[in-house]
């Protein structure tokens, strides 16, 4: 009788252990929230702020992640202001988070592109960092040179039951506060890739944009793009949509290239970037 009671107690303890995760009875297994930061964000120096979006997917577990800031060719406080900090999510919150740097406008001619780095660090146990590093780039506008560049993008896969519609083609940068999702499993599977210029113009500006294969392939993973788009007068950026194909959604850590091959108003600076798919 005693051995049977002991065996029963051990089995019961195993069941309790298996069904109690993170202090939440009834959870069948632990889950981890995936987080990823914009790999690149470029703004004109005339812009007041530069905003990184931190995306989340996989699981709406409670958790947090810190971030550190490292000067590059852009320095604090002369070029920008941004302290390190902490991002937090309560359980059930699938929302994005933003990290916003204040850009210091001056009248000094500098390097066309100056940069700094934001790094996600110290995730809590229920958070997994998928893409840790974001590069902020400040486009100098105190120069007679007009220039254009393209930012790298990420696609953090997450199924959505009520997906937003794809953006128009092409679309101006959303207003601050607009929810921008880098990639969704939805009809269209659109990744919006930003092109930026260093100064607004009184005239429309034409930019030719082209994709090329990395370890994701046109026709299999994405629809190739080779087109000219217009940055409207008064704007410094435009989004160009690229369609992912179903095979790309099974890949992880793989990418294709995007490049600016022509800019009607001036020169191209760091004109090649990547779109990377993450799970």
C-alpha positions in Angstrom: 0.0 0.0 0.0 2.7 2.5 1.0 4.7 2.1 -2.3 1.5 2.7 -4.2 0.8 5.9 -2.3 4.3 7.1 -2.9 4.0 6.4 -6.6 0.7 8.2 -6.7 2.1 11.3 -5.0 5.1 11.4 -7.3 2.8 11.2 -10.3 0.6 14.0 -8.9 3.6 16.2 -8.3 4.7 15.7 -11.9 1.3 16.7 -13.2 1.3 19.9 -11.0 4.9 20.7 -12.1 4.0 20.2 -15.8 0.9 22.4 -15.6 2.3 25.3 -13.5 4.5 27.6 -15.5 5.7 31.0 -14.4 3.4 30.9 -11.4 0.3 30.5 -13.7 -1.5 27.3 -13.0 -3.0 25.7 -16.1 -0.3 26.7 -18.5 0.7 23.6 -20.5 4.2 24.8 -21.2 6.3 27.9 -21.1 6.2 30.3 -24.1 8.6 33.1 -25.1 7.7 36.4 -26.6 9.9 37.1 -29.6 11.1 40.7 -30.0 13.1 42.4 -32.8 14.1 46.0 -33.5 14.1 47.9 -36.8 17.6 47.1 -38.3 17.9 50.6 -39.7 16.0 53.9 -39.4 17.1 57.0 -41.4 15.8 60.5 -41.0 16.7 63.9 -42.3 18.5 66.1 -39.7 15.6 68.5 -40.2 13.3 65.9 -38.6 12.7 66.4 -34.9 12.8 62.7 -33.9 14.1 59.3 -35.0 11.9 56.4 -34.0 12.8 52.7 -33.7 9.9 50.2 -33.6 10.4 47.1 -31.5 8.2 44.3 -32.9 6.8 41.4 -31.0 5.4 38.0 -32.0 5.0 34.3 -31.0 3.6 34.6 -27.5 2.0 37.4 -25.4 3.9 36.5 -22.2 4.6 39.1 -19.7 8.2 40.3 -19.9 10.7 43.0 -20.5 13.8 43.9 -22.5 16.4 46.6 -21.9 18.2 48.7 -24.5 21.5 50.4 -24.6 22.6 53.3 -26.9 26.1 53.6 -28.4 27.5 56.6 -30.3 28.9 56.0 -33.7 29.7 58.9 -36.0 26.7 60.6 -34.5 27.5 61.8 -30.9 25.4 62.8 -27.9 24.5 65.5 -27.1 25.7 67.3 -30.2 23.8 65.2 -32.8 21.1 63.4 -30.9 19.7 62.6 -27.4 18.7 59.2 -26.2 19.3 57.4 -22.9 19.1 53.7 -22.4 15.9 52.3 -21.0 13.5 49.4 -20.5 10.6 48.1 -22.5 7.8 46.1 -20.7 4.8 44.1 -21.7 2.1 42.8 -19.4 0.6 39.3 -20.2 -1.7 39.4 -23.2 -0.2 42.6 -24.7 0.9 42.0 -28.2 1.5 45.7 -29.0 4.6 47.2 -30.5 7.0 49.4 -28.5 8.9 52.5 -29.7 12.3 54.0 -28.8 12.5 57.6 -29.8 15.7 59.7 -30.2 15.6 63.5 -30.3 17.6 64.8 -33.3 19.6 68.0 -32.7 19.3 70.3 -35.7 22.3 72.5 -36.5 23.7 74.5 -39.3 27.0 72.8 -39.6 27.9 70.8 -42.8 28.8 67.3 -41.7 29.1 63.8 -43.1 26.1 63.0 -45.2 25.2 60.0 -43.0 26.0 59.9 -39.2 25.0 56.9 -37.2 24.4 55.4 -33.7 23.4 52.0 -32.4 20.5 50.8 -30.2 20.9 47.3 -28.8 18.3 45.2 -27.1 19.8 43.6 -24.0 18.9 41.6 -20.8 15.6 40.0 -21.8 13.5 38.6 -19.0 13.1 34.8 -19.0 9.9 34.8 -21.1 11.4 37.1 -23.8 13.6 36.0 -26.7 15.6 38.6 -28.7 15.4 37.7 -32.4 17.1 40.8 -33.9 19.0 42.8 -31.3 20.6 45.7 -33.1 19.1 48.8 -34.7 21.2 51.5 -36.5 19.9 55.0 -36.4 21.2 57.2 -39.3 21.0 61.0 -39.4 21.0 62.4 -42.9 22.7 65.8 -43.0 20.7 68.6 -44.6 23.3 71.4 -44.2 24.8 70.7 -47.6 24.1 71.6 -51.2 24.2 67.9 -52.0 20.9 66.1 -52.3 21.1 62.4 -51.5 18.9 59.3 -51.1 19.4 56.0 -49.2 17.4 52.8 -48.4 16.9 51.2 -45.0 17.2 47.5 -44.2 13.9 45.9 -43.0 12.9 42.9 -41.1 9.9 40.6 -41.3 9.0 39.1 -38.0 6.4 36.4 -38.8 3.2 36.3 -36.8 -0.2 34.9 -37.7 -3.0 37.5 -37.3 -6.7 36.7 -37.2 -7.7 40.2 -38.4 -4.9 41.5 -40.6 -4.7 45.1 -41.7 -5.0 45.8 -45.4 -1.8 46.1 -47.4 -0.5 49.7 -47.8 -1.0 51.6 -51.0 1.8 51.5 -53.6 3.9 53.4 -52.8 2.8 55.2 -49.6 4.2 58.2 -47.7 5.6 57.5 -44.2 2.8 56.9 -41.7 1.9 59.6 -39.3 3.6 59.2 -35.8 1.5 56.7 -33.8 0.3 54.7 -36.8 0.7 51.0 -36.2 3.3 49.8 -38.7 3.8 46.0 -39.0 6.9 44.9 -40.8 5.4 41.6 -42.0 2.1 39.8 -41.5 0.7 36.5 -42.7 -2.1 37.9 -44.7 -3.3 38.1 -48.3 -0.5 40.1 -50.0 2.2 39.5 -47.4 3.6 43.0 -47.8 6.9 44.3 -46.5 7.1 48.1 -46.8 10.6 49.2 -47.5 11.6 52.9 -46.8 13.5 55.1 -49.1 14.8 58.3 -47.5 16.2 61.6 -48.8 18.2 64.2 -46.8 16.1 67.2 -47.6 12.6 67.8 -48.8 12.2 69.3 -52.3 9.7 71.7 -53.8 9.5 69.3 -56.7 8.7 65.6 -56.9 11.9 63.4 -56.8 12.2 60.1 -58.7 13.9 57.1 -57.2 14.5 53.8 -59.0 14.4 50.8 -56.7 15.5 47.2 -57.5 15.5 43.9 -55.6 18.1 41.1 -56.0 18.6 37.6 -54.5 20.5 36.8 -51.3 19.5 33.5 -49.9 15.8 34.3 -50.6 15.0 34.1 -54.3 12.7 36.0 -56.6 9.8 33.9 -57.8 10.2 31.5 -54.9 10.3 33.8 -51.9 9.3 37.2 -53.1 8.1 39.1 -56.1 11.0 41.0 -57.8 10.7 44.8 -58.0 12.4 47.0 -60.5 10.5 50.3 -60.7 10.7 54.0 -60.3 8.7 55.7 -57.5 8.2 59.3 -56.6 9.0 61.0 -53.3 6.4 63.7 -53.3 7.4 67.4 -53.0 7.8 68.3 -49.4 8.4 64.7 -48.3 11.7 63.1 -47.3 10.7 59.5 -47.5 8.4 57.0 -49.2 7.6 53.3 -48.6 7.8 50.8 -51.4 5.8 47.6 -50.9 7.4 44.2 -51.7 5.3 41.0 -51.8 6.6 37.9 -50.0 5.6 34.5 -51.3 4.5 31.6 -49.1 7.9 29.8 -49.2 9.6 32.8 -47.6 7.4 32.5 -44.5 9.0 29.1 -43.8 12.5 30.6 -43.8 14.4 32.1 -40.8 17.3 34.5 -40.8 17.3 34.6 -44.6 17.2 37.7 -46.8 17.1 39.4 -50.2 18.7 42.7 -51.2 17.1 46.0 -52.1 19.0 48.8 -53.9 18.6 52.3 -55.2 20.0 52.4 -58.7 18.9 56.0 -59.6 18.0 59.2 -57.9 16.8 62.1 -60.0 17.7 64.9 -57.7 21.3 64.0 -56.6 23.5 61.2 -55.4 22.9 57.8 -53.7 24.5 57.1 -50.4 24.7 53.5 -49.0 22.2 52.5 -51.6 22.0 48.8 -50.7 20.1 47.2 -47.9 18.5 43.8 -46.9 15.0 42.5 -46.1 15.4 39.6 -43.6 12.7 37.1 -42.5 12.7 36.1 -38.8 10.5 33.8 -36.8 
